[in-house]
Amino acid sequence: MSASIIAGLDTLSRDEFTRKSDQLAYGLSQMGIEQGDVIAIYMRNRMEYLQLIQCCRRLGIYYCPINWHFTADEVSFIVSDSAAKVLFTESDLVDTMLQAITGVLPIICLNTDSTKKTVRVTQHLPVSTRILDFERWCEKQIPYEGPAVSPRGHMAYTSGTTGRPKGVVRFAVPMEKLETQQKFMEEVVVNALGLKAGCNALLPAPIYHSGPSIFTQVSLRVCNKFIVMPRFDPEEVLRLIEAHRINVVYLVPIMYVRMLKLADSIRNKYDLTSLNFVASTGSPCPPEVKRQMIEWFGPIIYETYASSEAGMITGIGAADALRKPGSAGKPIGNGIIKIYDDQGNLCAPLQTGKIYVHQPAYADFTYKNNPEARKKIERDGLITLGDIGYLDVDGFLFVCDRESDMVISGGVNIYPAEIENELLSHPEIADCAVIGIPDQEYGEKLLGFVQPISMTTELSQEFLINWLKPKIAGYKIPREFRFQAALPRDDSGKIVKRKLRQPFWEKSPRKV
């Protein structure tokens, strides 16, 4: 079977894909883009996005993926902060982009709307701004034949839970050390993502998130066939697995939840026997959801504890997940995990504290325009992202919650993730979130948000309180629940809790 890249309705052979990517590399080199420079990509999942990623690796430049759901203000900040030299976008998104760009910046726009000619948008741009038609510009280029350089990768911007997001810039590996470093990285990739030379892989998640972006970079290098979906659709994932004999698929827990809602007739309709690895990063998977996926797909569900800054730290397969429900696994390769208490002392097994990690397979990093922020999260050569958890006696990591999500009620630490995992095991609950809100007596109290499978359900506040009583300690049970048709989530499945908390805390003298 010939190697190919598929994105939506577009299919290219490996050779044709490489040629087009090299044309983009040549075009950027002719614009003066050099090693270490940055381009911004404000696009949906599509073939041209994949070509840009490949061309950036060829030139040794960073690509900065921008969430296409962002507002003009959010786009403007990232484009400016990243110091991007060129912005790639598409005509369907150009209105937001035009509101965001204020300075002189070359813009290369792909016409994705047959009713709108790219040239028409130029009337809204400052005279000093250049806008180029993507296809016409690319056709004029010849394949790049410059020297091999150390590849960079993506410049991921953190979610910005507090304050402005920060750009994660990973340093380039010197060419003389590149081969050795890549061997270390291969071990991490195989264990965390399941990607091996010659496999067929499927990505249904948006590339602008860090996990899918890494999955894409590796897949473009090692896969025989790599398929990228424009958007997630539960049944379409199953159809593509069967049609293309997929070996590896990247999914996140919210996708699991939606796939598990499919009728048995649809679940049993497709042949999934080619699949041998389901990779998941981004957010912890509730144990009950993982158990159901293992029952359906078999013992091929893998989870990784990872972040843009730290990389992929742990891995856990199906057997260990069933044996140790809720664990994120043990370190991959030479990964290191240590847990520190509030006084900076190492925690004993089963003692909860702040998680610090290091994965030497990755080059070190800094924050763009904010190196001091990098120093603030470091201890003894390890870094923390503010996650709270513990190691058990066998060295398995359990992540309780984010420090910023932890609720302190009456002086007691409560981790909402534990409560949410229980709620998600209820068959009539599609989604949920638990937050802390101001309370005059206890400082904070718990408030639960529940998204039922159907708003006609008979779920009630009283029912959920009684249902939780035998499952978790009384002080962990919210005394108030609100039922909503949908909860605010980003495309990686993470609930945007700051949007839920904001109305309750914006007038409070104390902030969280």
Stockholm file with secondary structure:
# STOCKHOLM 1.0

chainA/1-512         MSASIIAGLDTLSRDEFTRKSDQLAYGLSQMGIEQGDVIAIYMRNRMEYLQLIQCCRRLGIYYCPINWHFTADEVSFIVSDSAAKVLFTESDLVDTMLQAITGVLPIICLNTDSTKKTVRVTQHLPVSTRILDFERWCEKQIPYEGPAVSPRGHMAYTSGTTGRPKGVVRFAVPMEKLETQQKFMEEVVVNALGLKAGCNALLPAPIYHSGPSIFTQVSLRVCNKFIVMPRFDPEEVLRLIEAHRINVVYLVPIMYVRMLKLADSIRNKYDLTSLNFVASTGSPCPPEVKRQMIEWFGPIIYETYASSEAGMITGIGAADALRKPGSAGKPIGNGIIKIYDDQGNLCAPLQTGKIYVHQPAYADFTYKNNPEARKKIERDGLITLGDIGYLDVDGFLFVCDRESDMVISGGVNIYPAEIENELLSHPEIADCAVIGIPDQEYGEKLLGFVQPISMTTELSQEFLINWLKPKIAGYKIPREFRFQAALPRDDSGKIVKRKLRQPFWEKSPRKV
#=GR chainA/1-512 SS CCCEEEETTEEEEHHHHHHHHHHHHHHHHHTTCCTTCEEEEECCSCHHHHHHHHHHHHHTCEEEECCTTCCHHHHHHHHHHHTCSEEEEEGGGHHHHHHHCCSCCCEEEECCCTTSCGGGGGGGSCTTCCEEEHHHHHHTCCCCCCCCCCCCEECEECCCSSSSCCEEEECCCCHHHHHHHHHHHHHHHHHHHCCCTTCEEEECSCTTSHHHHHHHHHHHHHCSEEEECSSCCHHHHHHHHHHHTCSEEECCHHHHHHHHTSCHHHHTTSCCTTCCEEEECSSCCCHHHHHHHHHHHCSCEEECCEETTTEECEEBCHHHHHHSTTEEEEECTTCEEEEECTTSCBCCTTCCEEEEEECTTSCCEEETTCHHHHHHTEETTEECCSEEEEECTTCCEEEEEETTTCEEETTEEECHHHHHHHHHTSTTEEEEEEEEEEETTTEEEEEEEEEESSTTCCCCHHHHHHHHTTTSCGGGSCSCEEECSCCCBCTTSCBCHHHHHHHHHTTCSSCC
#=GC SS_cons         CCCEEEETTEEEEHHHHHHHHHHHHHHHHHTTCCTTCEEEEECCSCHHHHHHHHHHHHHTCEEEECCTTCCHHHHHHHHHHHTCSEEEEEGGGHHHHHHHCCSCCCEEEECCCTTSCGGGGGGGSCTTCCEEEHHHHHHTCCCCCCCCCCCCEECEECCCSSSSCCEEEECCCCHHHHHHHHHHHHHHHHHHHCCCTTCEEEECSCTTSHHHHHHHHHHHHHCSEEEECSSCCHHHHHHHHHHHTCSEEECCHHHHHHHHTSCHHHHTTSCCTTCCEEEECSSCCCHHHHHHHHHHHCSCEEECCEETTTEECEEBCHHHHHHSTTEEEEECTTCEEEEECTTSCBCCTTCCEEEEEECTTSCCEEETTCHHHHHHTEETTEECCSEEEEECTTCCEEEEEETTTCEEETTEEECHHHHHHHHHTSTTEEEEEEEEEEETTTEEEEEEEEEESSTTCCCCHHHHHHHHTTTSCGGGSCSCEEECSCCCBCTTSCBCHHHHHHHHHTTCSSCC
//
